[in-house]
Amino acid sequence: MPEEVRACPLCGGMASELFDKREFRKTPVVNRLCTSCGLVYQSPRMTEDELESFYEAEYRRLYQGDEGPTAKDLAIQERRAESLCGFFRGRDLHLSRHLDIGCSSGMLLKRFRYEFGSQPVGVEPGEAYRAHAQGQDIAVYASLDEARVSGEAAFDLVSLIHVLEHLPDPVGYLVEIRQRELSGSGWLLLEVPNLYAHDCFEVAHLVSFSPHTLTQVVEKAGYELVALEPHGRPRSELIPLYLTLLARPGQDLQGGAEFRVHAENGVKTRRWLGMLRRRLVTRLFPSRAWLPY
């Protein structure tokens, strides 16, 4: 049974209001707005046990109609990997070990290995995608706990690409990554849908991030922001569908207890304006608004 989310995943506030209600592929999806900090999150949502089963067996079939990699999905992943390499390139960094959580087919790990010479390690709960990535000569585990048991050393780069929005406790998860997986001089690479441009209210998306709330989550988890870019790659030239963020470990805030969250105002208006802009751009410049797969 779906469970109610009583406390905001960012600030812990108990007050919220309805933000969006719809059906996603015959499943009701309700998102609420925290009236204290402005984070948008799904409530009610699947329990953690339900989420684990969902990603092991149902997620790919629901979203793609097949448990294994499709040609369309692999094409998108390849172009996304190219975009992320471009975002990371030119920063004069040495990468020896790269952990990609939610690595899917392993496309990003493979591209970074070619581009930066990094040793790739992945985490992927889906069996068919995990097998595909392992076929690319990549060490891939079914869970982060399994990777830890295997004794994997610290990483220079940890990436979560279209993963953070799926997590019930994004702050706590990033704290664990900083404390257990990332080297002291390492890098955190994130990409999520942009609340102000992406039609992001899906059953698997537990949190919907704006540039402001994504930054607040990362900083509360004890990281320092290095770069944040709204963009549409690889799907759009004009619509900023995604947020890509680069950060590195900062001050240890003991799980974020000392961090003061700065609220974002006007979230409903910003969402309305962003989606209006998306519709106008689509109408006026269709070939640039939506790029072919």
C-alpha distance (Angstrom), angle and dihedral (degrees) to the residues before:
residue distance angle dihedral
M1 . . .
P2 3.82 . .
E3 3.79 114.9 .
E4 3.79 128.8 -140.3
V5 3.80 117.2 -117.6
R6 3.78 104.7 -134.8
A7 3.82 100.1 177.0
C8 3.80 125.7 49.1
P9 3.84 110.4 -109.0
L10 3.82 90.1 -133.5
C11 3.80 110.0 38.0
G12 3.80 102.1 10.7
G13 3.81 91.8 -123.3
M14 3.79 116.7 157.5
A15 3.82 98.4 -150.8
S16 3.79 121.4 88.3
E17 3.79 141.8 149.8
L18 3.78 134.9 -149.1
F19 3.80 111.8 -82.6
D20 3.81 104.7 168.6
K21 3.80 137.8 -4.7
R22 3.81 124.9 -172.7
E23 3.80 145.6 127.6
F24 3.79 119.9 -96.2
R25 3.80 110.1 -162.4
K26 3.82 91.5 -28.4
T27 3.81 93.7 -45.3
P28 3.84 119.7 111.3
V29 3.81 112.4 -121.2
V30 3.81 120.1 -169.3
N31 3.80 123.0 -174.7
R32 3.77 124.7 -168.6
L33 3.80 133.0 -160.9
C34 3.80 119.2 -132.1
T35 3.80 104.4 -129.3
S36 3.82 90.7 -155.4
C37 3.82 101.9 54.7
G38 3.82 108.1 4.5
L39 3.82 99.4 -114.8
V40 3.81 115.4 149.3
Y41 3.81 114.8 -143.0
Q42 3.79 139.0 164.8
S43 3.80 118.3 -102.4
P44 2.96 127.8 -159.6
R45 3.80 96.7 29.7
M46 3.79 140.9 158.3
T47 3.80 118.4 -68.5
E48 3.81 118.3 -111.9
D49 3.82 91.1 -102.6
E50 3.81 90.2 50.6
L51 3.80 90.4 48.4
E52 3.80 91.9 52.7
S53 3.80 92.1 51.6
F54 3.80 90.9 43.6
Y55 3.81 94.4 56.7
E56 3.79 93.6 43.2
A57 3.80 96.4 52.6
E58 3.82 117.3 0.6
Y59 3.80 110.7 35.4
R60 3.81 99.7 79.7
R61 3.81 94.1 41.8
L62 3.81 91.7 50.8
Y63 3.81 95.6 47.3
Q64 3.81 101.3 32.5
G65 3.80 107.0 15.3
D66 3.81 91.7 -120.5
E67 3.79 136.3 70.3
G68 3.79 93.1 -139.1
P69 3.82 131.8 63.3
T70 3.80 115.1 -73.2
A71 3.81 125.5 -152.2
K72 3.81 90.7 -113.3
D73 3.81 93.2 50.4
L74 3.81 93.2 47.3
A75 3.81 90.7 49.7
I76 3.82 91.1 52.4
Q77 3.80 91.8 46.4
E78 3.80 91.6 50.5
R79 3.80 92.4 51.8
R80 3.80 91.7 44.7
A81 3.80 90.1 51.9
E82 3.81 89.5 52.4
S83 3.80 90.3 51.0
L84 3.80 93.4 49.4
C85 3.79 91.8 48.1
G86 3.79 88.1 53.9
F87 3.80 90.9 50.4
F88 3.81 90.9 51.1
R89 3.79 97.7 38.8
G90 3.82 120.6 99.5
R91 3.81 96.0 30.8
D92 3.84 93.0 109.2
L93 3.79 94.0 -124.7
H94 3.79 130.8 155.5
L95 3.80 113.6 -140.7
S96 3.78 119.3 -172.2
R97 3.82 100.8 159.2
H98 3.81 127.7 29.3
L99 3.81 125.9 -172.5
D100 3.81 116.7 -166.9
I101 3.80 113.3 -168.8
G102 3.78 111.4 -154.4
C103 3.80 88.8 17.5
S104 3.82 94.7 171.2
S105 3.83 108.4 -174.4
G106 3.82 92.6 -1.9
M107 3.81 93.0 -112.6
L108 3.83 95.0 135.6
L109 3.80 93.2 46.6
K110 3.80 90.7 49.0
R111 3.81 92.6 49.3
F112 3.80 93.9 47.5
R113 3.80 90.3 47.9
Y114 3.81 89.2 55.0
E115 3.82 94.6 42.2
F116 3.83 101.8 40.1
G117 3.81 105.2 15.6
S118 3.79 93.0 -118.5
Q119 3.81 125.0 159.4
P120 3.82 106.2 -115.4
V121 3.82 125.7 -136.2
G122 3.79 123.2 170.5
V123 3.79 142.2 -169.2
E124 3.81 116.5 -152.0
P125 3.84 125.0 159.6
G126 3.81 95.1 -166.4
E127 3.81 108.8 92.1
A128 3.82 98.2 -149.8
Y129 3.81 94.0 47.4
R130 3.79 91.1 44.2
A131 3.81 90.5 53.6
H132 3.80 90.4 49.0
A133 3.81 91.6 52.6
Q134 3.80 92.2 45.9
G135 3.81 87.1 54.7
Q136 3.83 87.0 63.0
D137 3.83 89.8 63.9
I138 3.81 92.2 -100.6
A139 3.82 126.1 137.9
V140 3.81 104.3 -123.8
Y141 3.80 127.5 177.4
A142 3.79 130.4 -162.2
S143 3.82 92.3 -128.4
L144 3.77 141.4 7.6
D145 3.81 89.4 -112.5
E146 3.81 89.2 57.2
A147 3.80 90.5 51.7
R148 3.81 89.8 50.5
V149 3.80 92.4 50.5
S150 3.81 88.6 51.4
G151 3.81 88.7 61.0
E152 3.80 100.0 -117.0
A153 3.81 110.5 179.8
A154 3.82 126.2 -128.8
F155 3.79 119.0 -64.9
D156 3.80 132.8 -131.8
L157 3.80 89.8 -148.6
V158 3.80 131.8 27.2
S159 3.79 116.0 -174.7
L160 3.81 130.2 -169.3
I161 3.79 108.1 -176.4
H162 3.80 112.7 -173.2
V163 3.79 89.2 -17.5
L164 3.81 107.5 100.0
E165 3.82 93.1 69.1
H166 3.82 88.3 59.4
L167 3.82 95.3 57.2
P168 3.83 123.0 95.9
D169 3.83 92.7 -149.2
P170 3.82 108.4 30.2
V171 3.82 94.7 168.2
G172 3.80 94.7 50.5
Y173 3.81 91.8 45.2
L174 3.81 92.9 52.5
V175 3.81 90.4 47.7
E176 3.81 89.4 55.8
I177 3.80 91.5 48.0
R178 3.80 91.0 51.9
Q179 3.79 93.4 47.3
R180 3.80 100.2 40.2
E181 3.82 111.9 21.5
L182 3.79 109.3 26.2
S183 3.79 125.1 76.8
G184 3.80 116.0 -127.2
S185 3.80 90.8 -104.9
G186 3.80 95.1 37.6
W187 3.79 132.1 119.0
L188 3.80 134.8 -119.6
L189 3.81 116.8 -148.7
L190 3.81 119.1 -168.3
E191 3.78 136.0 175.2
V192 3.81 125.2 -177.5
P193 3.81 137.9 160.7
N194 3.81 113.9 -84.3
L195 3.82 112.4 -117.8
Y196 3.80 89.9 -149.2
A197 3.82 96.3 56.7
H198 3.80 111.3 13.3
D199 3.80 125.0 83.0
C200 3.78 85.5 -131.1
F201 3.80 105.2 158.0
E202 3.81 101.3 114.6
V203 3.79 131.8 144.2
A204 3.83 91.1 -109.0
H205 3.82 95.3 49.1
L206 3.79 107.4 88.6
V207 3.82 95.7 172.1
S208 3.82 130.2 30.5
F209 3.80 114.1 -154.0
S210 3.78 132.7 -151.5
P211 3.83 118.7 -165.8
H212 3.81 88.0 -99.0
T213 3.81 98.8 49.4
L214 3.82 92.8 42.6
T215 3.80 89.1 54.2
Q216 3.81 90.9 47.6
V217 3.82 92.1 51.5
V218 3.81 92.2 50.1
E219 3.80 94.4 46.2
K220 3.81 92.9 45.7
A221 3.81 87.9 53.5
G222 3.81 89.2 58.7
Y223 3.81 103.9 -96.8
E224 3.78 133.2 127.1
L225 3.79 116.1 -130.8
V226 3.82 114.2 -121.1
A227 3.81 102.5 170.5
L228 3.80 139.5 -6.9
E229 3.79 123.0 -171.7
P230 3.82 128.5 -178.4
H231 3.82 109.0 -155.1
G232 3.79 144.5 141.9
R233 3.82 102.5 -126.6
P234 2.97 124.9 171.1
R235 3.82 97.1 6.5
S236 3.78 105.2 39.7
E237 3.78 140.6 25.4
L238 3.81 94.2 -161.0
I239 3.82 110.4 24.7
P240 3.86 115.8 77.6
L241 3.79 94.6 -138.8
Y242 3.80 95.9 157.9
L243 3.79 142.5 43.1
T244 3.81 118.0 -144.2
L245 3.79 116.1 -167.7
L246 3.79 134.1 -174.1
A247 3.81 121.1 -165.2
R248 3.77 141.0 157.3
P249 3.81 133.9 -150.3
G250 3.78 114.3 -73.9
Q251 3.77 134.2 167.6
D252 3.81 116.5 -13.9
L253 3.78 104.4 -117.6
Q254 3.81 95.0 -178.6
G255 3.77 94.8 -111.3
G256 3.79 94.6 -32.7
A257 3.81 96.6 -67.5
E258 3.82 92.9 134.8
F259 3.78 97.5 43.3
R260 3.79 118.2 108.2
V261 3.79 111.5 -144.9
H262 3.80 115.0 -137.4
A263 3.79 110.3 -141.3
E264 3.79 124.0 -127.0
N265 3.80 116.4 -138.5
G266 3.79 130.4 -158.1
V267 3.81 94.9 29.5
K268 3.81 94.6 150.2
T269 3.81 92.1 49.6
R270 3.81 92.5 46.7
R271 3.79 90.9 50.1
W272 3.82 91.1 49.2
L273 3.80 92.9 48.6
G274 3.79 92.6 45.6
M275 3.79 93.4 51.7
L276 3.81 90.6 44.8
R277 3.80 89.4 54.0
R278 3.80 89.3 49.5
R279 3.81 91.7 54.2
L280 3.81 92.8 47.1
V281 3.80 93.8 47.8
T282 3.80 90.1 48.0
R283 3.79 91.0 52.4
L284 3.81 96.4 44.0
F285 3.82 101.4 37.4
P286 3.82 107.2 19.8
S287 3.81 97.1 161.1
R288 3.81 91.9 52.6
A289 3.80 96.1 37.3
W290 3.81 92.8 58.5
L291 3.78 120.3 28.2
P292 3.82 122.0 -157.8
Y293 3.78 118.6 -101.4
